[in-house]
């Protein structure tokens, strides 16, 4: 087994007084004596590393969570009783630790080929049978056991599909400072979008009138997009296309672009390469102007007010885009709330390849701060004026 206490220190678990000492001690003890659970911070870091490994190897793993669902026994008595049985039903390569307080987590690594759901069900039945042999039925009934498979199966036809948040415990902010920063970010989103809609109201009304007078159809275009964890919502834009257009042109281009097979409009890979559909016959003359100046995006401030988007974040993908994502690409959707503008938009947008775009989104996720959001917001007007954000 790898020395995960060393790995944890490399990914940022720096000493934090007594709690950190406890984490390091438990991690070292777990490595030297298999079966002793990892501390919560270390286990969640290991879970993150295991997701990264599975993204590269494409070999799934199963996360099993075990906790007591009784209110009369707030300590870990039942979990401690079940622990020897759980350990005896794991391999040396499987990892056990505290997922959260009073919740034990087990990562069953390298599950191999085959249907993932039947494997998970078989594993759950095996563990439950073993626990029934060692615990009383009363105690067993007070245990809650669940299994979570990574990577997750995405069903495009299932409109209520969302990512399994249990696989991403680090996304739930625990430090009070981070929770405050996220609350401030949301306050800025609400205040900023409301102010822009109010101030730009007459200008937006003029755009709506021009659209109505120059082509048939509604002023606003509602398009199904994926928000954080894949939750679907109706993204609003000013309509820039003729009505009843076939999305086949865009779908085929997006699939080539994500696969890295799209040719740039310049026909080369130079810094002048432009990765977008040019001379799209579906776009109206007014629509071309709106897109060039990114004015078609302004109705999305209403999505921000509703909490479906943020002022800053990755662009929300279409379902048929997400369908052809590689496993690691999905992190830009699962880990972040989508935004009206973002690091990609102010870094060249249509002049970079898809993998580079995803890396920018993930870098934003890792480096996020209120100061970074402010920098991106201040850089957005120049990116629009310069044409990079179009």
N, C-alpha and C positions, 0 to 999 in steps of 0.2 A: 504493500500500500504506500502511496506517495506521502511525503511529509507535508500534510495540508496546513500545518501551522506555519511552515515557511512560505507556502503559496499564499496563505491569507495575508501575511505581512507584505508580500510583493504587490498585492492588489489594493493595498491601502488601509489595512486594519492596523493603524498606528496605535501606540500605547496611549491609553486614556485612564490612567490611574489604576485603582484597585480592580475595576471591572475588566480592564484589558489584561491585567495580570492573571485574573481568573480564567479569561478566555484562552490565553497562551498556555496556562497550566493544564486546562482540560484538553486542549488540542494535542499537546505533547503527550499527555497520558493516554489519549485515545489512540495515538499512533503506536505507542509502546505496548498498550494492552487493548487489542481489538475488542470491541463490544462496549467500551465506555463511550457514551454519547458526546458528540461535539457540542460546544457552546453555541447559543443561538446565532451570534454574529458570524462565527466561523462556519457554521452549517449553511447559513444563507449565502455566504461567499462561495462555498463549495458548490452549492446548487447553481449559482450563476456561472461558475467555471464549467460545470457539467453541461449546461445548456450550450455554451460556446463549443465544447468538444463535440456535442451531438450535431451542431450545425455543420461542423467540418466533416465528421465521419459519416453523417446521415444514419447513424445507428441510434435508435430510440432508447430512452430510459423511462422508468416508471417511478414516480414519487408517491409513496404511501404515507398518509398522515393518520396518526392514532392519538385520540384524546378522550378524556372522560367527559361524558355529557350529563353528569349528575351535578346538581347544585349543592348537595349536602357534603361533598367531599372535595373541597377546593385544592387540596394538596395533590401530590403526584403518587399517592399510594397505589392506585390501580395501574398506572403506567409502569411503576417500579416492579409491580408483581408480574406484569406482562412482558417486561424487558427481556428476561432470559429466554422466553419462548420465541420472541421476535428475533433475537440474535441467532438462535439455533436454526432459524429458517431463512437465514441470509447467507450469502457467499462472502468470502474474504474481501472481494472487490466491492461489495455493497457498503454503503455509508449510512451511519446512524447518527442522528443528532437532534438537538432541540430546535424544531422549526419555529415555534413560538413558546411562550410560557404555557406549561401544561399540555403542549402538543408535541409529540415525538414524530420526527420525520425519518423515513428510510428511502434512500435512493438506490433502486435496483438498476445497476448500470449495464450497458451493452446487452440489450435484450435480444439482439439478433434479428434474423429475418422472420417473416410471418405476419399474420394479422395482429395488430397491436391490441385491439380491444379484447379478443379472446384470451390473449396472453395475460392481460391485466386481470380479467375476470378469474382465470385459473389461479393466478397468484393470490388474489383476494380470498378465494375459497380455501386455498391451502393454509393461509395464515389464520383464517377464522376457525378452521377445523382444529389446528394446533392449539389455539387459545382456548377452545371449548374443552380440550382435554386437560388443561392445567388450571383453568379458572372455573369458579362456580357459574351457573347460568345467570345468576343475579348479577355477579360482577361483570360477566361478558356482556350482558344487556346494557350495561352502563358505559361501554366503550363505543366510540364512534370511529369507524375506519373507512377511509376513502382512498381511491387511487386516481392518479392524474398522469396522463401520458404526454411526453414531449418527444418529437414535435407533434402539435395538435393537428387533427384532421379538420380542414376547413371545408364547409359545405356551402357553396355559392347559392344553392337553392333555399337554404335555411335562413330566412331573413332575420331571425332572432339570435343567430350565432354570435357569440362573443368569445374572446380568448379567455383561457383559464387563468384567472388572476392568482390562483394558488401556486402556480409555477413561477410567479414573479413577486415574491414577498418583499424584495428590496424596493419595489416601487411604491409601497405604502410608507409614507414618511413617518419615521418614529421620532427623530430629534425635533424638539419643540421649535428650534430655530428654522428648520426647513419647512415645517408646517406654516410658520408665520410668513416665510418668504412666498410660499405657494398662495397663501391667502392674499398677500399683497399683489401678486401677479394677477389673481382673479379680479381684485378690485381695480387694477389698472385696465384690465380687459373691459370691464363693465363701464368704467368712467370714460375710457378712450373711445370705445365704439359708440356709446351713447352721444358723446360730444361731437364726434365726426358725423354721425347721422343727422344730428340737429343742425350743425353748422352748414353741412353740404346739402341739406334738404332741397333748397331751390335748384341747385345744380343737378342733383340726381333726378328731380322732377323733369328738368329740361331734357336730360338724356332719355328718360322714359318716353317723353313726347316724341322725340326724334325717332326712336325705335318704332313707335306705334305708327308714325306717319310714313315711314320708308319701307316697311315690310309687314306682311300679314303674320299674325300670331301674337302670343302673349308678350308682355314686356319682360317679365322675369322668367328665367329658365331654372327649373328644379331638377337636380341630378342626384341620384343616389350615390353617396360616398361612404367611406369607412372612417369612423373616428377612432379614438383610443380603444384598444382591445378589440377592434373590428366592429364596434357598434355602428349600425347603419343610421344615417340621417340624410335629410334633404338639403344639399348644399345649394345656396342661391347665387345666381349670377344674372347679369343683364343678358338677354338673348342676343347672341351675335351670329346665329345661323338661321337659315331658312327652316321652316317647320317640317316635321316628318322626315328628317335626314337619316340616312342609313349610317349607323356608327361603325360599319365594317372598316372604313378607311382608317379611322383612329385606332380601332382594336388591333388591326394587323400591324400598324406601325408601332404601337406600344409594345406588342409582343416581340417584335424585332429589336426595339430599343432596349428592353429589359434583358433580352438574351445577348445583347452586345453586337447585334448584326445590322443595326440601322446605319445607313450611310448619311453623313451630314449633308446639309444643303450645299456646302462648299465643295463636296466631293472628296474631302481629305480629312486628315486628323490634325490639322494645324490648329493654332490658337483661334483662327477665324472660323472653325467648324461650327455649324449651327444645327443642333439636333431637334428638329421640329418639322411638322408638316408644312410645306410651303405651297402657295397657290391652291389652297384648299377650296374646292368649288362650293362647299356647303356654307361658307361664311359670306355674310352680306357685306356690301361696301362700308356701311356704317360700323358693322361688326369688326372689320379690319382695323379701323381707327380706334375703337374701344379696346381691342386686344393689344394694340401697339402701346397704348398708354396705360394698360391694366385697369381701365375704368370699369370693365365688365365685372371686376371682382368686388366692387364696393358694396353690393347687397350682402356680402358675407359678414359684414359687421353685425347684421341681425343674427347670424349664426353664432357670433361671438357672444352677443347679449344672452342668447338662449343657453349658453354653456356648452355648445357642441364643438366650438372651435376656440382658439385663443388668438390674440393679435400676432403672436410669434410662435412658430412651430412648423413641422413638416407639412407639405401639401397633402390633403386627404386623397387617397387613391380611389379609383373606380373599382367595383368588384371584379371586373375582368382583368384589371391590372394585378390585383392581389392574388388572383388565381394562378398567375405564372411567376410569382415571386419565388426566389430561392428561399430556403429556410431563414438564412441570416437577414435577408431583406425585410422580413416581417417585423423585425425589431423596431423599425421606424414607425410602424403603425401601433404595435402592442405597447410600446414603452412611452409614447408621447401623445399628447392631445394635438390635433392638427392646427395649423395656423394660417392666417391670411398672408403673412410674409415669414421669411425664415432665412437661415444661413445660406441655403442653396440659392434663393432668389437674389441675394446680394453678393453672390460669389460667382456669377457667370451664368446661372440658370441653364439656358438652352445651349450653352457652349461646353458643357461637360457631360460625360457619359453617365449612365444610370448608376453603375456601381459607385462612382465618385459622389453622386448625389446622395446615395444612401449613407456613405461614410460621413458626409457633411452633417446629415441629420443625426447620426449616432454620436458624432463629436459634440453637436449641440446638446444632446441628452446628457453626455458625460460631463460637459463643462458648464451646464446651465447655471445662470445666475441672473438676478435682476439687472445687473450692469450689462451683461451680454445681451439681454433683451433690448435694453435701451440703445445699445450700439447698433443692433440690427434695425430697430425702428428708425433711427437717425440716418442710416445708410440707405434705407428703402427708397426715399424720394429721388436720390441721385441715381440709383439703379434703374428706376423707371424712366427718368429723363435720358439716361445713357442708352436705354433700349435693352439692357441685360435682363430686366425683370419682365419683359414682354413675352 
